[in-house]
Amino acid sequence: MTKKRNRLQVIRDILSTINKKKGEIKPTHILYKSNLSHHMMDEYLKELISKKFIKENRKTRGKTYSITKKGKDYLDQYKLITNFTESFGLD
């Protein structure tokens, strides 16, 4: 059985999903790839926008989200911390 993801892991999953799609993605794809309910996804997206990890792009056919430099920096730091904890068997 897998462990439930914590908040930081969910944020990492959302940012990674956006980053893998060349930095821009539709909300439906975030929903599927990050494995969240629609309500939870909206809550996380609002927080990530307010903290400037992502930005919302309004298009004529809906909206997309793109990752910012701050969001990419989060992914880099998250990976660094994960590698550190795993190297000492603390994961």
Backbone as XML, in Angstrom:
<?xml version="1.0"?>
<chain id="A" units="angstrom">
  <residue number="1" name="MET">
    <atom name="N" x="0.835" y="-1.180" z="0.000"/>
    <atom name="CA" x="0.000" y="0.000" z="0.000"/>
    <atom name="C" x="0.882" y="1.247" z="0.000"/>
  </residue>
  <residue number="2" name="THR">
    <atom name="N" x="0.515" y="2.232" z="-0.788"/>
    <atom name="CA" x="1.316" y="3.442" z="-0.867"/>
    <atom name="C" x="0.893" y="4.439" z="0.189"/>
  </residue>
  <residue number="3" name="LYS">
    <atom name="N" x="1.856" y="5.246" z="0.585"/>
    <atom name="CA" x="1.587" y="6.288" z="1.568"/>
    <atom name="C" x="0.835" y="7.434" z="0.932"/>
  </residue>
  <residue number="4" name="LYS">
    <atom name="N" x="0.019" y="8.105" z="1.729"/>
    <atom name="CA" x="-0.692" y="9.291" z="1.268"/>
    <atom name="C" x="0.320" y="10.417" z="1.047"/>
  </residue>
  <residue number="5" name="ARG">
    <atom name="N" x="0.148" y="11.170" z="-0.019"/>
    <atom name="CA" x="1.074" y="12.271" z="-0.311"/>
    <atom name="C" x="0.855" y="13.416" z="0.671"/>
  </residue>
  <residue number="6" name="ASN">
    <atom name="N" x="1.944" y="14.055" z="1.030"/>
    <atom name="CA" x="1.807" y="15.254" z="1.853"/>
    <atom name="C" x="1.660" y="16.480" z="0.941"/>
  </residue>
  <residue number="7" name="ARG">
    <atom name="N" x="1.408" y="17.605" z="1.540"/>
    <atom name="CA" x="1.153" y="18.850" z="0.814"/>
    <atom name="C" x="2.290" y="19.213" z="-0.144"/>
  </residue>
  <residue number="8" name="LEU">
    <atom name="N" x="3.526" y="19.096" z="0.328"/>
    <atom name="CA" x="4.679" y="19.448" z="-0.509"/>
    <atom name="C" x="4.809" y="18.518" z="-1.707"/>
  </residue>
  <residue number="9" name="GLN">
    <atom name="N" x="4.451" y="17.255" z="-1.534"/>
    <atom name="CA" x="4.500" y="16.306" z="-2.643"/>
    <atom name="C" x="3.422" y="16.613" z="-3.678"/>
  </residue>
  <residue number="10" name="VAL">
    <atom name="N" x="2.249" y="17.024" z="-3.217"/>
    <atom name="CA" x="1.178" y="17.390" z="-4.148"/>
    <atom name="C" x="1.599" y="18.607" z="-4.970"/>
  </residue>
  <residue number="11" name="ILE">
    <atom name="N" x="2.188" y="19.596" z="-4.304"/>
    <atom name="CA" x="2.673" y="20.788" z="-5.001"/>
    <atom name="C" x="3.731" y="20.393" z="-6.022"/>
  </residue>
  <residue number="12" name="ARG">
    <atom name="N" x="4.638" y="19.511" z="-5.628"/>
    <atom name="CA" x="5.660" y="19.027" z="-6.559"/>
    <atom name="C" x="5.017" y="18.342" z="-7.759"/>
  </residue>
  <residue number="13" name="ASP">
    <atom name="N" x="4.005" y="17.521" z="-7.511"/>
    <atom name="CA" x="3.337" y="16.809" z="-8.598"/>
    <atom name="C" x="2.678" y="17.777" z="-9.578"/>
  </residue>
  <residue number="14" name="ILE">
    <atom name="N" x="2.022" y="18.801" z="-9.062"/>
    <atom name="CA" x="1.367" y="19.793" z="-9.926"/>
    <atom name="C" x="2.410" y="20.542" z="-10.752"/>
  </residue>
  <residue number="15" name="LEU">
    <atom name="N" x="3.456" y="21.035" z="-10.083"/>
    <atom name="CA" x="4.489" y="21.794" z="-10.785"/>
    <atom name="C" x="5.226" y="20.920" z="-11.804"/>
  </residue>
  <residue number="16" name="SER">
    <atom name="N" x="5.500" y="19.679" z="-11.453"/>
    <atom name="CA" x="6.171" y="18.764" z="-12.386"/>
    <atom name="C" x="5.313" y="18.507" z="-13.609"/>
  </residue>
  <residue number="17" name="THR">
    <atom name="N" x="4.025" y="18.344" z="-13.383"/>
    <atom name="CA" x="3.098" y="18.116" z="-14.489"/>
    <atom name="C" x="3.113" y="19.288" z="-15.454"/>
  </residue>
  <residue number="18" name="ILE">
    <atom name="N" x="3.073" y="20.500" z="-14.926"/>
    <atom name="CA" x="3.105" y="21.694" z="-15.773"/>
    <atom name="C" x="4.451" y="21.790" z="-16.488"/>
  </residue>
  <residue number="19" name="ASN">
    <atom name="N" x="5.518" y="21.559" z="-15.765"/>
    <atom name="CA" x="6.861" y="21.673" z="-16.324"/>
    <atom name="C" x="7.101" y="20.659" z="-17.447"/>
  </residue>
  <residue number="20" name="LYS">
    <atom name="N" x="6.591" y="19.460" z="-17.300"/>
    <atom name="CA" x="6.781" y="18.421" z="-18.312"/>
    <atom name="C" x="6.062" y="18.742" z="-19.611"/>
  </residue>
  <residue number="21" name="LYS">
    <atom name="N" x="5.033" y="19.547" z="-19.549"/>
    <atom name="CA" x="4.287" y="19.931" z="-20.752"/>
    <atom name="C" x="4.826" y="21.243" z="-21.330"/>
  </residue>
  <residue number="22" name="LYS">
    <atom name="N" x="6.120" y="21.381" z="-21.329"/>
    <atom name="CA" x="6.794" y="22.570" z="-21.863"/>
    <atom name="C" x="6.372" y="23.842" z="-21.126"/>
  </residue>
  <residue number="23" name="GLY">
    <atom name="N" x="5.982" y="23.670" z="-19.869"/>
    <atom name="CA" x="5.685" y="24.827" z="-19.035"/>
    <atom name="C" x="4.304" y="25.420" z="-19.213"/>
  </residue>
  <residue number="24" name="GLU">
    <atom name="N" x="3.421" y="24.787" z="-19.996"/>
    <atom name="CA" x="2.064" y="25.310" z="-20.161"/>
    <atom name="C" x="1.091" y="24.157" z="-20.355"/>
  </residue>
  <residue number="25" name="ILE">
    <atom name="N" x="-0.019" y="24.171" z="-19.612"/>
    <atom name="CA" x="-0.933" y="23.034" z="-19.619"/>
    <atom name="C" x="-2.360" y="23.476" z="-19.307"/>
  </residue>
  <residue number="26" name="LYS">
    <atom name="N" x="-3.320" y="22.728" z="-19.821"/>
    <atom name="CA" x="-4.727" y="22.986" z="-19.528"/>
    <atom name="C" x="-5.076" y="22.393" z="-18.161"/>
  </residue>
  <residue number="27" name="PRO">
    <atom name="N" x="-6.073" y="22.972" z="-17.483"/>
    <atom name="CA" x="-6.426" y="22.483" z="-16.144"/>
    <atom name="C" x="-6.852" y="21.008" z="-16.120"/>
  </residue>
  <residue number="28" name="THR">
    <atom name="N" x="-7.511" y="20.535" z="-17.167"/>
    <atom name="CA" x="-7.945" y="19.133" z="-17.200"/>
    <atom name="C" x="-6.758" y="18.184" z="-17.113"/>
  </residue>
  <residue number="29" name="HIS">
    <atom name="N" x="-5.682" y="18.532" z="-17.785"/>
    <atom name="CA" x="-4.487" y="17.691" z="-17.761"/>
    <atom name="C" x="-3.849" y="17.690" z="-16.374"/>
  </residue>
  <residue number="30" name="ILE">
    <atom name="N" x="-3.874" y="18.835" z="-15.707"/>
    <atom name="CA" x="-3.355" y="18.900" z="-14.335"/>
    <atom name="C" x="-4.187" y="17.978" z="-13.452"/>
  </residue>
  <residue number="31" name="LEU">
    <atom name="N" x="-5.487" y="18.038" z="-13.619"/>
    <atom name="CA" x="-6.403" y="17.226" z="-12.818"/>
    <atom name="C" x="-6.075" y="15.740" z="-12.949"/>
  </residue>
  <residue number="32" name="TYR">
    <atom name="N" x="-5.917" y="15.266" z="-14.177"/>
    <atom name="CA" x="-5.633" y="13.849" z="-14.400"/>
    <atom name="C" x="-4.233" y="13.446" z="-13.929"/>
  </residue>
  <residue number="33" name="LYS">
    <atom name="N" x="-3.264" y="14.243" z="-14.278"/>
    <atom name="CA" x="-1.877" y="13.875" z="-13.984"/>
    <atom name="C" x="-1.525" y="14.000" z="-12.500"/>
  </residue>
  <residue number="34" name="SER">
    <atom name="N" x="-2.144" y="14.944" z="-11.791"/>
    <atom name="CA" x="-1.809" y="15.135" z="-10.380"/>
    <atom name="C" x="-2.691" y="14.297" z="-9.455"/>
  </residue>
  <residue number="35" name="ASN">
    <atom name="N" x="-3.698" y="13.620" z="-10.018"/>
    <atom name="CA" x="-4.544" y="12.711" z="-9.254"/>
    <atom name="C" x="-5.222" y="13.399" z="-8.060"/>
  </residue>
  <residue number="36" name="LEU">
    <atom name="N" x="-5.893" y="14.511" z="-8.342"/>
    <atom name="CA" x="-6.605" y="15.269" z="-7.314"/>
    <atom name="C" x="-8.067" y="15.413" z="-7.702"/>
  </residue>
  <residue number="37" name="SER">
    <atom name="N" x="-8.905" y="15.681" z="-6.705"/>
    <atom name="CA" x="-10.290" y="16.025" z="-7.008"/>
    <atom name="C" x="-10.302" y="17.433" z="-7.609"/>
  </residue>
  <residue number="38" name="HIS">
    <atom name="N" x="-11.385" y="17.769" z="-8.287"/>
    <atom name="CA" x="-11.490" y="19.094" z="-8.891"/>
    <atom name="C" x="-11.392" y="20.183" z="-7.826"/>
  </residue>
  <residue number="39" name="HIS">
    <atom name="N" x="-12.072" y="19.986" z="-6.708"/>
    <atom name="CA" x="-12.051" y="20.977" z="-5.625"/>
    <atom name="C" x="-10.634" y="21.166" z="-5.074"/>
  </residue>
  <residue number="40" name="MET">
    <atom name="N" x="-9.939" y="20.065" z="-4.810"/>
    <atom name="CA" x="-8.583" y="20.165" z="-4.264"/>
    <atom name="C" x="-7.631" y="20.806" z="-5.272"/>
  </residue>
  <residue number="41" name="MET">
    <atom name="N" x="-7.785" y="20.456" z="-6.543"/>
    <atom name="CA" x="-6.935" y="21.054" z="-7.563"/>
    <atom name="C" x="-7.127" y="22.571" z="-7.590"/>
  </residue>
  <residue number="42" name="ASP">
    <atom name="N" x="-8.381" y="23.027" z="-7.552"/>
    <atom name="CA" x="-8.657" y="24.466" z="-7.542"/>
    <atom name="C" x="-8.000" y="25.154" z="-6.361"/>
  </residue>
  <residue number="43" name="GLU">
    <atom name="N" x="-8.081" y="24.529" z="-5.181"/>
    <atom name="CA" x="-7.463" y="25.114" z="-3.982"/>
    <atom name="C" x="-5.951" y="25.249" z="-4.156"/>
  </residue>
  <residue number="44" name="TYR">
    <atom name="N" x="-5.316" y="24.193" z="-4.641"/>
    <atom name="CA" x="-3.864" y="24.241" z="-4.852"/>
    <atom name="C" x="-3.484" y="25.255" z="-5.925"/>
  </residue>
  <residue number="45" name="LEU">
    <atom name="N" x="-4.229" y="25.307" z="-7.014"/>
    <atom name="CA" x="-3.916" y="26.253" z="-8.084"/>
    <atom name="C" x="-4.026" y="27.695" z="-7.595"/>
  </residue>
  <residue number="46" name="LYS">
    <atom name="N" x="-5.063" y="27.988" z="-6.820"/>
    <atom name="CA" x="-5.211" y="29.341" z="-6.262"/>
    <atom name="C" x="-4.010" y="29.702" z="-5.394"/>
  </residue>
  <residue number="47" name="GLU">
    <atom name="N" x="-3.605" y="28.770" z="-4.556"/>
    <atom name="CA" x="-2.450" y="29.029" z="-3.681"/>
    <atom name="C" x="-1.176" y="29.223" z="-4.498"/>
  </residue>
  <residue number="48" name="LEU">
    <atom name="N" x="-0.964" y="28.367" z="-5.491"/>
    <atom name="CA" x="0.255" y="28.466" z="-6.304"/>
    <atom name="C" x="0.288" y="29.752" z="-7.124"/>
  </residue>
  <residue number="49" name="ILE">
    <atom name="N" x="-0.875" y="30.219" z="-7.558"/>
    <atom name="CA" x="-0.944" y="31.500" z="-8.270"/>
    <atom name="C" x="-0.630" y="32.635" z="-7.313"/>
  </residue>
  <residue number="50" name="SER">
    <atom name="N" x="-1.234" y="32.610" z="-6.127"/>
    <atom name="CA" x="-1.018" y="33.702" z="-5.163"/>
    <atom name="C" x="0.439" y="33.784" z="-4.706"/>
  </residue>
  <residue number="51" name="LYS">
    <atom name="N" x="1.121" y="32.639" z="-4.680"/>
    <atom name="CA" x="2.526" y="32.614" z="-4.260"/>
    <atom name="C" x="3.483" y="32.713" z="-5.445"/>
  </residue>
  <residue number="52" name="LYS">
    <atom name="N" x="2.896" y="32.896" z="-6.651"/>
    <atom name="CA" x="3.658" y="33.122" z="-7.879"/>
    <atom name="C" x="4.523" y="31.938" z="-8.316"/>
  </residue>
  <residue number="53" name="PHE">
    <atom name="N" x="4.055" y="30.722" z="-8.029"/>
    <atom name="CA" x="4.714" y="29.520" z="-8.524"/>
    <atom name="C" x="4.237" y="29.206" z="-9.940"/>
  </residue>
  <residue number="54" name="ILE">
    <atom name="N" x="2.992" y="29.600" z="-10.229"/>
    <atom name="CA" x="2.425" y="29.416" z="-11.559"/>
    <atom name="C" x="1.652" y="30.675" z="-11.926"/>
  </residue>
  <residue number="55" name="LYS">
    <atom name="N" x="1.308" y="30.790" z="-13.201"/>
    <atom name="CA" x="0.431" y="31.891" z="-13.606"/>
    <atom name="C" x="-0.656" y="31.332" z="-14.512"/>
  </residue>
  <residue number="56" name="GLU">
    <atom name="N" x="-1.802" y="31.995" z="-14.450"/>
    <atom name="CA" x="-2.946" y="31.592" z="-15.256"/>
    <atom name="C" x="-2.952" y="32.407" z="-16.531"/>
  </residue>
  <residue number="57" name="ASN">
    <atom name="N" x="-3.137" y="31.746" z="-17.656"/>
    <atom name="CA" x="-3.173" y="32.405" z="-18.958"/>
    <atom name="C" x="-4.572" y="32.251" z="-19.533"/>
  </residue>
  <residue number="58" name="ARG">
    <atom name="N" x="-5.252" y="33.362" z="-19.741"/>
    <atom name="CA" x="-6.598" y="33.326" z="-20.328"/>
    <atom name="C" x="-6.475" y="33.255" z="-21.841"/>
  </residue>
  <residue number="59" name="LYS">
    <atom name="N" x="-7.157" y="32.297" z="-22.431"/>
    <atom name="CA" x="-7.150" y="32.109" z="-23.885"/>
    <atom name="C" x="-8.587" y="32.230" z="-24.385"/>
  </residue>
  <residue number="60" name="THR">
    <atom name="N" x="-8.739" y="32.357" z="-25.682"/>
    <atom name="CA" x="-10.092" y="32.425" z="-26.240"/>
    <atom name="C" x="-10.834" y="31.108" z="-26.026"/>
  </residue>
  <residue number="61" name="ARG">
    <atom name="N" x="-10.105" y="30.016" z="-25.953"/>
    <atom name="CA" x="-10.710" y="28.696" z="-25.743"/>
    <atom name="C" x="-10.363" y="28.153" z="-24.367"/>
  </residue>
  <residue number="62" name="GLY">
    <atom name="N" x="-10.604" y="28.934" z="-23.324"/>
    <atom name="CA" x="-10.339" y="28.476" z="-21.965"/>
    <atom name="C" x="-9.112" y="29.117" z="-21.364"/>
  </residue>
  <residue number="63" name="LYS">
    <atom name="N" x="-8.472" y="28.372" z="-20.490"/>
    <atom name="CA" x="-7.275" y="28.897" z="-19.837"/>
    <atom name="C" x="-6.224" y="27.808" z="-19.729"/>
  </residue>
  <residue number="64" name="THR">
    <atom name="N" x="-5.002" y="28.247" z="-19.559"/>
    <atom name="CA" x="-3.888" y="27.338" z="-19.336"/>
    <atom name="C" x="-3.104" y="27.860" z="-18.145"/>
  </residue>
  <residue number="65" name="TYR">
    <atom name="N" x="-2.231" y="27.013" z="-17.645"/>
    <atom name="CA" x="-1.355" y="27.406" z="-16.540"/>
    <atom name="C" x="0.074" y="27.195" z="-16.968"/>
  </residue>
  <residue number="66" name="SER">
    <atom name="N" x="0.933" y="28.104" z="-16.544"/>
    <atom name="CA" x="2.353" y="27.959" z="-16.861"/>
    <atom name="C" x="3.166" y="28.131" z="-15.585"/>
  </residue>
  <residue number="67" name="ILE">
    <atom name="N" x="4.299" y="27.466" z="-15.575"/>
    <atom name="CA" x="5.173" y="27.505" z="-14.405"/>
    <atom name="C" x="6.073" y="28.738" z="-14.496"/>
  </residue>
  <residue number="68" name="THR">
    <atom name="N" x="6.360" y="29.330" z="-13.366"/>
    <atom name="CA" x="7.239" y="30.496" z="-13.311"/>
    <atom name="C" x="8.641" y="30.057" z="-12.879"/>
  </residue>
  <residue number="69" name="LYS">
    <atom name="N" x="9.568" y="30.989" z="-12.874"/>
    <atom name="CA" x="10.919" y="30.691" z="-12.406"/>
    <atom name="C" x="10.878" y="30.230" z="-10.959"/>
  </residue>
  <residue number="70" name="LYS">
    <atom name="N" x="10.039" y="30.862" z="-10.151"/>
    <atom name="CA" x="9.914" y="30.481" z="-8.740"/>
    <atom name="C" x="9.417" y="29.037" z="-8.623"/>
  </residue>
  <residue number="71" name="GLY">
    <atom name="N" x="8.488" y="28.637" z="-9.491"/>
    <atom name="CA" x="8.002" y="27.260" z="-9.498"/>
    <atom name="C" x="9.091" y="26.279" z="-9.877"/>
  </residue>
  <residue number="72" name="LYS">
    <atom name="N" x="9.911" y="26.644" z="-10.858"/>
    <atom name="CA" x="11.027" y="25.784" z="-11.265"/>
    <atom name="C" x="12.071" y="25.687" z="-10.150"/>
  </residue>
  <residue number="73" name="ASP">
    <atom name="N" x="12.292" y="26.806" z="-9.465"/>
    <atom name="CA" x="13.223" y="26.796" z="-8.328"/>
    <atom name="C" x="12.724" y="25.858" z="-7.224"/>
  </residue>
  <residue number="74" name="TYR">
    <atom name="N" x="11.403" y="25.844" z="-6.997"/>
    <atom name="CA" x="10.814" y="24.935" z="-6.010"/>
    <atom name="C" x="11.137" y="23.489" z="-6.382"/>
  </residue>
  <residue number="75" name="LEU">
    <atom name="N" x="10.949" y="23.138" z="-7.653"/>
    <atom name="CA" x="11.229" y="21.776" z="-8.094"/>
    <atom name="C" x="12.693" y="21.410" z="-7.877"/>
  </residue>
  <residue number="76" name="ASP">
    <atom name="N" x="13.585" y="22.337" z="-8.183"/>
    <atom name="CA" x="15.021" y="22.088" z="-7.988"/>
    <atom name="C" x="15.346" y="21.868" z="-6.514"/>
  </residue>
  <residue number="77" name="GLN">
    <atom name="N" x="14.805" y="22.717" z="-5.654"/>
    <atom name="CA" x="15.065" y="22.586" z="-4.219"/>
    <atom name="C" x="14.424" y="21.325" z="-3.641"/>
  </residue>
  <residue number="78" name="TYR">
    <atom name="N" x="13.240" y="20.994" z="-4.121"/>
    <atom name="CA" x="12.566" y="19.781" z="-3.654"/>
    <atom name="C" x="13.414" y="18.551" z="-3.986"/>
  </residue>
  <residue number="79" name="LYS">
    <atom name="N" x="13.939" y="18.529" z="-5.195"/>
    <atom name="CA" x="14.781" y="17.407" z="-5.618"/>
    <atom name="C" x="16.044" y="17.326" z="-4.756"/>
  </residue>
  <residue number="80" name="LEU">
    <atom name="N" x="16.628" y="18.460" z="-4.454"/>
    <atom name="CA" x="17.825" y="18.512" z="-3.619"/>
    <atom name="C" x="17.544" y="17.930" z="-2.230"/>
  </residue>
  <residue number="81" name="ILE">
    <atom name="N" x="16.438" y="18.338" z="-1.636"/>
    <atom name="CA" x="16.070" y="17.852" z="-0.303"/>
    <atom name="C" x="15.756" y="16.359" z="-0.338"/>
  </residue>
  <residue number="82" name="THR">
    <atom name="N" x="15.051" y="15.924" z="-1.369"/>
    <atom name="CA" x="14.716" y="14.508" z="-1.508"/>
    <atom name="C" x="15.978" y="13.658" z="-1.631"/>
  </residue>
  <residue number="83" name="ASN">
    <atom name="N" x="16.903" y="14.103" z="-2.457"/>
    <atom name="CA" x="18.168" y="13.375" z="-2.614"/>
    <atom name="C" x="18.930" y="13.316" z="-1.297"/>
  </residue>
  <residue number="84" name="PHE">
    <atom name="N" x="18.922" y="14.408" z="-0.547"/>
    <atom name="CA" x="19.610" y="14.467" z="0.743"/>
    <atom name="C" x="19.008" y="13.468" z="1.725"/>
  </residue>
  <residue number="85" name="THR">
    <atom name="N" x="17.690" y="13.496" z="1.871"/>
    <atom name="CA" x="17.045" y="12.602" z="2.838"/>
    <atom name="C" x="17.204" y="11.129" z="2.431"/>
  </residue>
  <residue number="86" name="GLU">
    <atom name="N" x="17.117" y="10.845" z="1.139"/>
    <atom name="CA" x="17.292" y="9.468" z="0.679"/>
    <atom name="C" x="18.723" y="8.971" z="0.896"/>
  </residue>
  <residue number="87" name="SER">
    <atom name="N" x="19.709" y="9.858" z="0.746"/>
    <atom name="CA" x="21.104" y="9.443" z="0.905"/>
    <atom name="C" x="21.416" y="9.046" z="2.347"/>
  </residue>
  <residue number="88" name="PHE">
    <atom name="N" x="20.618" y="9.532" z="3.315"/>
    <atom name="CA" x="20.811" y="9.174" z="4.710"/>
    <atom name="C" x="19.742" y="8.197" z="5.202"/>
  </residue>
  <residue number="89" name="GLY">
    <atom name="N" x="18.962" y="7.675" z="4.272"/>
    <atom name="CA" x="17.934" y="6.705" z="4.633"/>
    <atom name="C" x="16.803" y="7.283" z="5.456"/>
  </residue>
  <residue number="90" name="LEU">
    <atom name="N" x="16.511" y="8.562" z="5.237"/>
    <atom name="CA" x="15.478" y="9.239" z="6.033"/>
    <atom name="C" x="14.156" y="9.390" z="5.292"/>
  </residue>
  <residue number="91" name="ASP">
    <atom name="N" x="14.031" y="8.768" z="4.139"/>
    <atom name="CA" x="12.814" y="8.936" z="3.349"/>
    <atom name="C" x="11.635" y="8.158" z="3.857"/>
  </residue>
</chain>
